[in-house]
Amino acid sequence: MGQGYKRDWVLGWDVVRRFTEWVEFTCMEDYDVVVGILNGGALPALVVSNVLKLPVYWIRVRSYEGKEKGELEAKGLDFDKEDLGGKKILLVDDIVDTGDTLNYVRGLLLGEYGAKDVFCVTVVSKRKMLNGVNMLTVPQFVWVVFPWENRCI
């Protein structure tokens, strides 16, 4: 269990199947590309990319040095301005906790990379998202364990 959390919520692989179906009905608007936030957003981004038949790009965002939280910093981008400029993007991650990571990447894609629009999609959220949707909502005190990170697989 995560430090300071009251309980774990271990999700099964059925969540991936449900997420696939949910994406088909939720993301019906025309988008150009998917951008997945590594590491947790890798599998959800691949699901969205496959379901909607869109190309997927990756970004890694770090905010921790050891156990200390620092400034958000984008690393390991596999795209440039030509790939995303003027495009409508689905930004995908596994979970929204504080919203800092999604807001940071969304701002980066709209500002520095010239995206036309960025809409966020997550499997789980612990708070309301202003520019996106999530499939499941859980309270702040719950530590979520996804099937792709469960050591008991």
N, C-alpha and C positions, 0 to 999 in steps of 0.2 A: 504494500500500500504506500502511496505517496505520503511524504511527511506532512503532517497537519491536516490530512484528510480523514474523514470519519468512516468511509467505506469504499471498497473497490466495486466497480461495475465491469465485469469481464464480458466483452461482446464476443459472440460466436461468428463463424463464417456466414451464417444466414444473414447477417447485417450487410455483407458485401452484395449478396443477391438482392436484398431489399433496396439497397442504395442504387443498384443498377436500374431497377424498375422505377424508383423514385426520380432518378435523373431524367429518364425518358419522358416523364410527365411534367416535370418541373421546368426543365430547361428547353422549352419549345421554341424560344426566340432564336433567330439566326445569329450564331457566333462564328468567329473566324478561327480561333485557336484556343487551346487550353494551356494554362501555365500551372504547373504543380509545384508546391512548396515541399522541398525535401527536408527531412526524411519521411515524416509521417504522412505527407500528402501524396507520396509516390503511387501507392496502390489506388487510392480514390481517383487520382488524376488519370491513371491508365484506364480505369473503368469509364470515366466521363469521356475520355478521348475515343475509346472503342465504341461506346454506345452512340455518341453523336457523330462519329466518323470525322474527327477533327485532329489536326496535328497537335502534338504536345511538346512543350518546352519546359525546362526545369530551372528553378532558382533555389539556392540554399541560403538561409538567413540564420545568422548566429547572434545571440545576445548574451551569451554566458562565457566568462573566462573562469574555468573551474566551477565553483559554486556561486560566484558573484555575478549578478546581472549587470550588464553594461549597455552600451548603445547598440541598437540594431545595425547590422551590417550585412549587405548582400554579397555573397560569394558563390562561385561555381555556376555562373549564368551560362546557359548554352544558347543564347540568342543575342541579337543586336537590334538596333533601331529599325533596320530594314525589315526584320522579321515581324515586328509588332506595331510599327508606326501606322496610325489610322485604322487599326483593327479593333474589333469587339472581342474582348477576352473573357473567358471563364477562368477565374483564379480559384484553385482547388487546394484544400488542406484537410487534414483529418479532424482537427478540433479547434474551436475558438475558445480561448480561456479569457484573457484580458482584451483580446482584439488587436493588440499592438502589432503583431507580425502581419496580419492581413492588411491592416491600415497602412503600415509602412510599405509593403510590397505594392499595394494598390496605388498609393501615391507615387511610387517610383515608376510604375508602368505608365501611369497617366502623364506624369511630368517628364522625366528623363527619356522615356522610350516612346512618347507620343501616341499612346493607345487612344483610340476613340472612346472606348468605354470599358470598364472592368467590373464584372459582376462576380461576387464571391460565392462559392459553394463548399459546404463542409458536411461531414457525416454527423458530427456532434457539436453542439454549442452550449456554453455555460452562460451566455448572455445574448441579448437581442442584437442582430446585425443590421446596420443601416443600409448597406449596399450588397445584400446577399441573402441567402437562405441556407438552412440546415435541415437535415432529416430528423435528428433527435435533439432534445434539449434535456440537460441534466443540471441539478443544483451545483453550486460552487464547491460544496464539501465532498463531492464524489470524485474519486480518482478513476478515470476511464482507461481500461486496458483493451486495446484492439487485438483482433485475432492474429494479425501479422507481427505483433510484438509479444504475444503470450509465450512464455518460455515452456509451457506445458503442451505445446502442439505436438 
